[in-house]
């Protein structure tokens, strides 16, 4: 009789252990559902925060293109010097373009857009200074870099005042950075919680099956053979917990998408609430399966293999 190749034998053993682990989950539905639910909540909380941050960064990225630094020049600045400043600033690597707004143009914009037409008409003269509107490149994505550019441009002697029109957006970027740190802390803490949950569940499973393990050892079963079904058991706990977490996030996304779309339409935006991408979904599933397998292996190494 032809002997089965060693790699195929190993594959069949792993397949047998995986099927046995799935059967064990089916035979203990209450414990399985409770464990998977707790793991799902542990994964869903940081994943929801991650989705929220991704959507906020998308909004910030779209609005950041409109970030403008306004340089208010002295009224006595000659036109030749203004043109020279405009060319000089536009040659900077961190500047996309520079627009010149003359006092008359600024007054017309104020009259048309600001709703101060009657008030502007009563002014004896034009009080507005010449303005250079500087648009930074999209590479300046951090508040510190934009502030450095603002401080640098303010050093010109002709600049009497300067203003960053998207200062609130920079504050929002700082809030997002803080939220990222909170998200990382949540991932670490809740992952440790999920690890302990799987480990404790597998520990109880090994205790409940200690007599079976003793019999297997008496007939010559190796620790690897005994360990394998428990590891797959933990792997399935983590994998199904990650799948449940993804379903929770997808349900929340569907529930909020209508309200978010209506809010975006009020601001004349085509923003759509995005969920987890395929890449992030695969990372979530892989992370869940790995965490479950590691927790199960830790528990079974500590308990099942020490049963005499």
C-alpha positions in Angstrom: 0.0 0.0 0.0 1.4 3.4 -1.0 2.3 5.6 1.9 0.7 9.1 2.1 3.4 11.8 1.7 4.3 13.5 5.0 3.1 17.0 4.0 -0.3 15.6 3.1 -0.5 13.7 6.4 0.2 16.9 8.3 -2.5 18.7 6.2 -5.0 16.0 6.9 -4.2 16.2 10.7 -4.8 19.9 10.7 -8.0 19.5 8.7 -9.2 16.9 11.2 -8.4 19.1 14.1 -10.1 22.1 12.5 -13.3 20.0 11.9 -13.2 18.7 15.4 -12.9 22.3 16.8 -15.9 23.4 14.7 -17.8 20.5 16.1 -16.9 21.5 19.6 -18.2 25.0 19.0 -21.4 23.6 17.7 -21.8 21.2 20.7 -21.4 24.1 23.2 -23.5 26.9 21.5 -24.0 29.0 24.6 -20.3 29.2 25.6 -19.3 29.7 21.9 -21.9 32.5 21.3 -21.0 34.3 24.6 -17.2 34.1 23.9 -17.6 35.2 20.3 -19.9 38.1 21.3 -17.4 39.4 23.9 -14.5 39.2 21.4 -16.7 40.9 18.8 -17.4 43.9 21.1 -13.7 44.1 22.0 -12.7 44.3 18.3 -15.6 46.5 17.2 -14.9 49.4 19.6 -11.4 50.3 18.3 -12.5 49.3 14.7 -15.4 51.8 14.9 -13.0 54.5 16.2 -10.7 53.7 13.3 -13.5 54.0 10.8 -14.5 57.4 12.3 -11.0 58.6 12.1 -10.7 57.5 8.5 -13.8 59.4 7.6 -12.7 62.5 9.5 -9.3 62.4 7.7 -11.1 62.2 4.4 -13.1 65.3 5.2 -10.0 67.1 6.4 -8.1 66.0 3.3 -10.8 67.4 1.0 -11.0 70.7 2.9 -7.3 71.2 3.4 -6.9 71.9 -0.3 -8.8 75.2 0.4 -6.4 76.3 3.2 -5.3 79.8 2.5 -2.9 82.2 4.2 -3.8 85.8 3.8 -1.0 88.4 3.9 -2.3 91.9 4.5 0.3 94.3 3.0 0.9 97.9 4.0 -1.3 100.3 1.9 1.7 102.2 0.8 3.3 99.1 -0.8 3.9 99.9 -4.5 2.5 97.7 -7.2 6.0 96.7 -8.4 7.0 95.5 -5.0 3.7 93.5 -4.7 4.4 91.8 -8.0 7.9 91.0 -6.8 6.6 89.5 -3.6 4.0 87.5 -5.5 6.7 85.9 -7.7 9.1 85.3 -4.9 6.5 83.6 -2.7 5.1 81.5 -5.6 8.6 80.0 -6.2 8.6 78.4 -2.8 8.5 74.6 -2.8 5.7 74.5 -0.2 3.4 77.0 -2.0 1.1 76.0 -4.8 -0.1 79.4 -5.9 -0.3 83.1 -4.9 -3.2 85.3 -5.8 -3.2 89.1 -5.6 -6.3 90.7 -4.3 -6.3 94.5 -4.9 -8.2 96.8 -2.5 -10.8 97.5 -5.2 -11.3 93.7 -5.7 -11.6 93.1 -2.0 -14.2 95.9 -1.7 -16.2 94.4 -4.6 -16.1 90.9 -2.9 -17.2 92.5 0.4 -20.0 94.3 -1.3 -21.3 91.2 -3.3 -20.7 88.4 -0.8 -20.8 90.0 2.6 -24.3 91.7 2.4 -22.8 95.1 3.2 -23.6 96.8 -0.1 -25.3 99.8 1.4 -22.6 100.2 4.1 -19.8 100.0 1.6 -21.4 102.6 -0.6 -21.4 105.1 2.2 -17.6 104.8 2.8 -15.7 107.9 1.8 -12.7 105.8 0.6 -11.5 102.2 0.4 -10.1 101.1 3.8 -9.0 97.7 2.6 -5.3 96.9 2.1 -3.7 94.9 -0.7 -3.8 91.2 0.1 -1.7 88.2 -1.1 -3.6 85.0 -0.9 -1.1 82.1 -0.5 -2.2 78.5 -1.0 0.1 75.9 0.6 0.8 72.6 -1.1 -1.0 69.4 0.0 2.3 68.2 1.5 1.8 70.5 4.4 -0.6 68.2 6.2 0.5 68.9 9.8 -0.4 72.0 11.8 3.2 72.7 12.7 4.4 72.9 9.1 1.6 75.3 8.2 2.3 77.5 11.2 6.0 77.6 10.2 5.1 78.7 6.7 2.8 81.4 8.2 5.5 82.7 10.5 8.0 82.7 7.7 5.8 84.7 5.4 5.0 87.1 8.1 8.6 88.2 8.3 8.4 90.3 5.1 8.5 94.0 6.1 5.6 94.8 3.8 3.3 92.4 5.7 1.4 94.2 8.4 -0.8 91.3 9.4 -1.3 87.6 8.4 -4.2 85.2 8.9 -4.6 81.5 8.5 -8.2 81.1 7.1 -8.4 77.4 8.1 -7.2 77.6 11.7 -10.1 75.5 12.9 -9.1 72.8 10.5 -5.7 72.6 12.2 -7.3 72.3 15.5 -9.4 69.4 14.1 -6.2 67.8 12.9 -4.8 67.9 16.5 -8.0 66.3 17.8 -7.6 63.5 15.2 -4.0 63.0 16.3 -5.2 62.7 19.9 -7.9 60.3 18.8 -5.3 58.1 17.1 -3.4 57.7 20.3 -6.6 56.8 22.1 -7.4 54.3 19.4 -4.0 52.6 19.7 -4.4 52.4 23.5 -7.8 50.8 23.0 -6.5 48.3 20.6 -3.8 47.2 23.0 -6.1 47.1 26.0 -9.0 45.4 24.3 -6.7 43.0 22.5 -5.3 41.9 25.8 -8.8 41.5 27.0 -9.7 39.3 24.0 -6.5 37.3 24.6 -7.5 36.6 28.2 -11.0 35.7 27.2 -9.9 33.1 24.7 -7.2 31.8 27.1 -9.6 31.4 29.9 -12.2 29.7 27.7 -9.6 27.2 26.5 -8.4 26.7 30.0 -11.9 25.7 31.1 -12.2 23.5 28.0 -9.0 21.6 28.9 -10.2 21.2 32.5 -13.5 19.8 31.3 -11.8 17.4 29.0 -8.9 16.4 31.3 -10.0 12.8 31.5 -10.1 12.5 27.7 -6.6 14.1 27.6 -5.3 11.6 30.2 -6.6 8.7 28.1 -5.0 10.1 24.9 -1.7 10.4 26.7 -1.9 6.8 27.9 -2.3 5.5 24.4 0.7 7.6 23.2 -0.7 10.8 21.9 1.8 13.6 21.7 1.4 17.1 23.2 1.2 18.5 19.7 -1.7 16.2 18.8 -3.5 17.2 22.0 -2.8 20.9 21.6 -3.9 21.1 17.9 -7.7 21.0 18.3 -7.6 23.6 21.2 -5.5 26.0 19.1 -8.0 25.7 16.2 -10.8 26.2 18.8 -9.2 29.5 19.8 -8.5 30.5 16.2 -12.2 30.1 15.3 -13.2 32.1 18.4 -11.0 35.0 17.2 -12.0 34.6 13.6 -15.8 34.5 14.2 -15.4 37.3 16.7 -13.7 39.5 14.0 -16.4 38.6 11.5 -19.1 39.6 14.1 -17.2 42.8 14.7 -17.2 43.5 11.0 -21.0 42.9 10.8 -21.5 45.3 13.7 -19.5 48.0 11.9 -21.3 47.4 8.6 -24.7 47.6 10.4 -23.7 50.8 12.1 -22.5 52.3 8.8 -25.9 51.4 7.1 -27.8 53.0 10.0 -25.8 56.2 9.9 -25.3 56.6 6.2 -28.7 58.2 5.5 -28.3 60.8 8.2 -24.7 61.6 7.1 -25.7 62.0 3.5 -28.5 64.4 4.5 -26.0 66.4 6.5 -23.5 66.5 3.7 -26.2 67.7 1.3 -26.9 70.7 3.6 -23.2 71.7 3.1 -23.3 71.0 -0.7 -21.0 68.1 -0.3 -21.0 64.6 -1.9 -19.4 63.0 1.2 -20.4 59.4 1.7 -19.7 57.6 5.0 -17.1 54.9 4.3 -16.7 51.6 6.2 -13.8 49.2 6.4 -12.0 48.6 3.2 -11.2 45.1 1.9 -7.6 45.5 3.1 -8.6 46.6 6.6 -11.3 43.9 6.7 -8.7 41.2 5.9 -6.3 42.7 8.6 -9.2 42.6 11.1 -9.9 38.9 10.3 -6.3 37.9 10.4 -5.7 39.8 13.6 -8.7 38.1 15.2 -7.7 34.6 14.1 -4.1 35.2 15.2 -5.1 36.6 18.6 -7.4 33.6 19.2 -4.8 31.1 18.2 -2.1 32.7 20.4 -4.4 32.9 23.4 -5.5 29.2 23.0 -1.9 28.0 22.5 -0.8 29.9 25.7 -3.6 28.3 27.7 -3.2 24.8 26.3 0.6 24.9 26.8 0.1 25.9 30.4 -2.7 23.4 31.3 -3.4 20.6 28.9 0.2 19.6 28.3 0.9 19.4 32.1 -1.9 16.9 32.7 -0.2 13.6 33.6 
